[in-house]
């Protein structure tokens, strides 16, 4: 055992078996047979492959799977026909993808190719004849190409030995049927892929780029080299481009959303692949979860990083930029320095200790860092459990979703859902950017996709408004818990704010100057005194106007403060928009405990739904909660909710309840209670089934016959 309590691996760390195509399972040049292509283990010297695509079945002993996890690796062989694609390579790739789906294994694609294979019929080329217009002057052109009778007979005899025609000829036309397999620009045959990483380690052109981009839609891409749609002749052909890196290097693909990770070399690329695999379960499936890694970072530690000025966010006098949060420090922590924290006030000292973030130290792995920078996405761990993270970056961009950042958010949701990861959204958005250019770029479609991906999310989702954050208008709509009540929960720090509009906008619409003037007349003693003075009416009216003008700015701040009181977490909790109020410093402990409970609930809900297939996820959850409540008579008042557990509860109360629930579920009492209730559900389901059978004459007859045979 290691010092973290981790099991040490035994035997070989990596074991690889090469897989080759069973030729009898695929017909050359017939893509319809690729779905039936099959791979089998082969044992041959290195470099003896007969096509430009090589496959291995690997068993790797990794920290999260010390006794071994299985992975399929498929790679272009750049030394074979420059790694170009032909129908044979296509069939091998499809067979590897089908095998990964069948065995529920991750697929790693090592990409280095020159696109679709281009070839010529060498047998015909060596015997080709030309009918010139003037044989003494070839510059006058030619009439046609042809074969001499002797060459034609020779090629026909050659075709008889290879089982395929070489040429079909008339007096003045030759139709070539090449003997070399796989020439031309055949495309990749589509196949279903559950999880794939594409590691671009060499040149990617044409079809190879399309294949890697397709894999990116289904999985993740690590880019260490060059990708472009056209061949090298594009570069410099018109004097516009001086290097092919201007068309598809890491700098391009890392900033347009194609590549998830841009790394310096192949070694770092392999390291990135292993890190990504650590967030994936050994066997893929809708209910499987990635393995937990022991963490040296305690779950009950307080979060050390605090946004500058965030403690003043509940005040109308909050300093400019107080809501700016270093979101990466909030996620992963940081080591304070003058370069990061700015110039310290006179007499103060910069702390030298680590400022921990929300998630486990050293576990953060950001993806697509160079694209749509106003949103940060990646993977991390909380208490050793893998999770996906989406957060708003507010230091360099406004608190709004743009078309690219909204698309990045939706894509990350889909990706994390396929990976089986719980999702954390650190929300700090005021809405969507709504300019004409944004509408042309699909801001509405991207926002709708966020809603759809959240609606279909199968794993726990936590939307949290951290210290000083706000969630407004359309941004709230797309992450609201009502979209997916069985999965989504909303929480907020006491200094966070949420509502349709900012307080200034509410005041402009609902608390205008006339209403503020009425408040001044009701509260200001000088205005009241002038109003009661019956001496000189004109002078008093002018004095009242002067007084209103004098105090109007401070009363506008009063109106803003009153509007802001409607957006506090206390009000959101009272209206049922939040599940709890969680202070930022305590958020790590709270969510670590809450996550364990949610994952345990999902496992139990799966059993309940398998027992009674008529139950929805919400109904199954309510049954589980009712079983827990019935067997625990000493539940606190916060635990008596019927629709959801512990509504309107403070964070500390929910931590206690979550811990009590986990203790109950793991106890003998809880195990026996759940087993008894599941048995009752099975009996009830069987009863309903028999009642349906007895409701028809055929059912009664079949039941009587079954009893007779059984007796």
PEQUIFEN-V64488 format. One record per backbone hydrogen bond with DSSP energy under -1.0 kcal/mol. CO is the residue of the C=O (numbers start at 1). NH is the residue of the N-H. If there is no record, write none. Layout:
# PEQUIFEN-V64488
CO:NH  CO:NH
This chain:
# PEQUIFEN-V64488
2:5  6:2  13:61  15:59  17:57  18:42  20:40  22:25  23:26  27:30  30:33  31:34  33:36  34:37  38:22  40:20  45:48  52:77  54:75  55:19  56:73  57:17  58:71  59:15  60:69  65:62  65:68  69:60  71:58  72:108  73:56  74:110  75:54  77:80  80:83  81:84  85:117  86:90  87:91  88:92  89:93  90:94  91:95  92:96  93:97  94:98  95:99  96:100  97:101  98:102  99:103  100:105  104:284  106:72  107:197  108:74  109:199  110:76  111:201  111:202  115:85  120:122  121:125  122:126  124:127  129:146  131:143  134:137  137:140  138:141  141:133  144:131  146:129  148:152  149:153  150:154  151:155  152:156  153:157  154:158  155:159  156:160  157:161  158:162  159:163  159:164  166:177  168:175  173:170  175:168  195:107  196:220  197:109  198:222  199:111  199:201  200:224  203:113  204:228  205:208  206:210  207:211  208:212  209:213  210:214  211:215  212:216  213:217  214:218  215:219  220:198  221:260  221:261  222:200  223:263  226:204  228:206  231:234  234:237  243:246  244:247  245:249  248:227  249:253  250:254  252:255  253:259  260:368  261:223  265:269  266:270  267:271  268:272  269:273  270:274  271:275  272:276  273:277  274:278  276:279  277:280  298:301  307:310  309:312  310:313  312:315  315:318  319:322  321:324  325:327  326:330  327:331  328:332  329:333  330:358  331:359  334:355  337:341  338:342  345:348  355:334  356:305  360:363  365:379  368:371  372:375  374:393  376:391  377:367  378:389  379:365  380:387  381:360  382:385  384:293  385:382  387:380  388:424  389:378  390:426  391:376  398:400  399:430  401:433  402:406  403:407  404:408  405:409  406:410  407:411  408:412  409:413  410:414  411:415  412:416  413:417  414:418  415:419  416:421  417:420  422:388  423:462  424:390  425:427  425:464  426:392  429:472  431:401  435:439  436:440  437:441  438:443  439:442  442:446  443:447  444:448  445:449  446:450  447:451  448:452  449:453  450:454  451:455  452:456  460:423  461:489  462:425  463:491  464:427  465:493  466:469  469:497  471:499  472:475  472:476  473:477  474:478  476:479  480:483  484:487  484:488  487:461  489:463  490:579  491:465  492:582  493:496  497:471  499:473  502:506  503:507  504:508  505:509  506:510  507:511  512:516  513:517  514:518  515:519  516:520  517:521  518:522  519:523  520:524  524:528  525:529  526:530  527:531  528:532  529:533  536:540  537:541  538:542  539:543  540:544  541:545  542:546  543:547  544:548  545:549  546:550  547:551  548:552  551:555  552:556  553:557  554:558  555:559  556:560  557:561  558:562  559:563  560:564  561:565  563:566  564:567  567:498  568:572  569:573  570:574  571:575  572:577  573:576  580:492  581:651  584:587  585:303  586:590  587:591  588:592  589:593  590:594  591:595  592:596  593:597  594:598  595:599  596:600  597:601  598:602  599:603  600:604  601:605  602:606  603:607  604:608  605:609  606:610  607:611  608:612  612:615  616:620  617:621  618:622  619:623  620:624  621:625  622:626  623:627  624:628  625:629  626:630  627:631  632:635  636:639  637:640  650:654  651:655  652:656  653:657  654:658  655:659  656:660  657:661  658:662  659:663  660:664  661:665  662:666  667:671  668:672  669:673  670:674  671:675  672:676  673:677  674:678  675:679  676:680  677:681  678:682  679:683  680:684  681:685  682:686  683:687  684:688  685:689  686:690  687:691  688:692  689:693  690:694  693:696  696:700  697:701  698:702  699:703  700:704  701:705  702:706  703:707  704:708  705:709  706:710  707:711
